Amino acid sequence: MLECRVGLQLKCCSVGNHHMLLSDSEILGYALDTLYNIICNDEEEEQDENTQKQEEDLGVLFTEKFLRDSESVTLLLTLLEEFDFHVRWPGVKLLTALLKNQCSQVQGVILVSPMGVSRLMDLLADSREVIRNDGLLLLQHLTKGNAAIQKIVAFENAFERLLDIITEEGSSDGGIVVEDCLLLLLNLLKNNSSNQNFFKEGSYIQRMKPWFEVGDDNSGWSAQKVTNLHLMLQLVRVMVSPGNAPGASSSCQKAMYQCGLLQQLCTILMATGVPADILTETINTVSEVIRGSQTNQDYFASVNAPSNPPRPAIVVLLMSMVNERQPFVLRCAVLYCFQCFLYKNQKGQGEIVATLLPSTIDANSISAGQLLCGGLFSADSLSNWCAAVALAHALQDNLTQKEQLLRVQLATSLGKPPVSLLQQCTNILSQGSKVQTRVGLLMLLCTWINNCPIAVTHFLHNQENVPFLTGQISENLGEDERLVQGLCALLLGICIYYNDNSLENYTKEKLKQLIEKRIGKENFVEKLGFVTKHELYSRAAQKPQPVFPSPEQMLFDHEFTKLVKELEGIITKAVHKSSEEEKKEEEVKKTLEQHDSIVTQYKDLIRDQDAQIQELKEQVSTLSMNNEQMQTQITQQQSQIQQHKDQYNILKLKLGKDPQGPFTQGEGAQVNGLNTEELGQLREEVEELRRQHTLLHTQLSEKDTLINTLVKISLDTTARVESNLWMEQLQELELLRSQVQSQCAEISQLQTERQELIRRAEATVSKRDLSHTGVSGAGFVCTTECKD
């Protein structure tokens, strides 16, 4: 009952007023320390396993009793707000111990507690380092396996605070505090896409670059620096892990290239004096930063080692991969880096295969192709396997390179003709080498001839290959050999499925008959199915990185497991099918191809017609707009014509009322109220109307011709065009044409009336000139202007 009494004392000390709590801070601190000692399982002295287990069980039991009342944790969170060192520090330690013993239960209480996480985040801002550092440990336990709390902590500005602490403590050269910050960052980012996106969007990736600025002198690395840099590399890998969403990883890869982080990692990769485990992890990190990113892969291809003469980094790494004296984990890392370099990188695949072709081989330098061939045929089985898998990745989903590799010829010995690389692989396979070597060669051959009928024909052209495969499959061998038998069955099945029947002796039908007679269909399918049931197959299928406990267990490649899964069912069906079924399938396939061809043609035709219809619709829309504009112009012209009509009517009325009116010098500038300037302006406006009318008539004629042409084209092209709309357009244009003709008649009539008015005005002026001989010079000038 001790823990219950102390818990009661803790509550009693906290229920008083604020002054009482401050005065009793020492007692409260002792109570928290006592609870911590009861619950905590940490012992400085060494104990046997049984004693330690009993104490752990006792600590968990006390923790469960403490947590029966959820208010205890809420009260403890409230006490953490106290700045007094004697209260805050033991409170942090107690809450950390509770999280160690009953993590999920305490997480649940903190999650529903108002401002619970925020109070704990305030510990990182405490000026007392011991509280800040213990706060880091508390947050590590708090964020384990709880995505909701991880998100809350991240949005409480955790990334900014942690990166600031890492910088203040000296980055990779810092102490244990840097390690704790990195562990907390890993908890927040690993398998949490929301936090990863927040980290990227907050430009925190750019702040990681200074961590990897390693100087020229790399001797004497401390154990803490190695640990820190290892965690930093893991943090980079978390952001670009193949298990992340493709879009998330690619955006992080882009950011790492743009900020120079990838370049910094490649510098470490080529530096001297770097510890082996850091070099291995750096290779794995670079691998995932470039995996599937064409820009990053191109940059990596351009990296050179600081040697004389400079050599590509890829060549230097492959040297380590095929060197049996190098550590196993380092060779696995180089293989993974090479696979990531070629992943979805047809350009890189072509560059690797090109180093094997006769026209590109340089005798004065070591190329990637030469190293792969050397590893493929060396005495070290692990080098054989790694080189075979690496070469298979250069052919993955790339028909062009599969066909190009058929051109490679090898000189095996003096005085003998060269043999193809394909034939040399089958020769080594038939010599009964180690299981690891044969598995690697079979994976290479299966990848090579898969979905490549030309390569299948080349493989079958050697008369010894098919008898060797059937002999291997039909024998009853041990457990290890059963895996080789299954891969031989897979290789033979590919030869059946992708056979173009160009070789008379090895057509699809004859190969199936051979299987039925010498192996048996059921036995063949059973041997084929053994591959996917193998334990190492399941392990390799989990993730792209080749991770194996020992070199002997390095048998399957991740990408190859995908190929086996894809082909197993297809080959099984192909073997069981009869010749009649195959003929029917071929006929159906041809029919479907013809049907697809016809459908494609119709799709193209419909696509062209749709494009034409869309173009016609656009033209009709343009014409409609032009029509509206012209109607607006006609309306304006009608208004102007009406105004001129009114002016003419007024003029006629004035001329009719006073044809012989007095004419004095003061009235010399008018004729019956009509100013000569107005007559000139009227004449110009009538001429302008005539020009506009002529232009409008011409435009209408052109549009009419174009619309008639479009209507004819649209009716010939498709019946889907809406002809009613066009007919309405034509009717509107006909109406418009009639309106224009009517207006033409009105304009002609107005012109006639204008001429008559001008004639009458001139006659009136002549009469007045005869009757008023004493007119002044100014009057004569005015009359002359009227005549003009």
Disulfide bonds with the S-S distance in Angstrom:
none
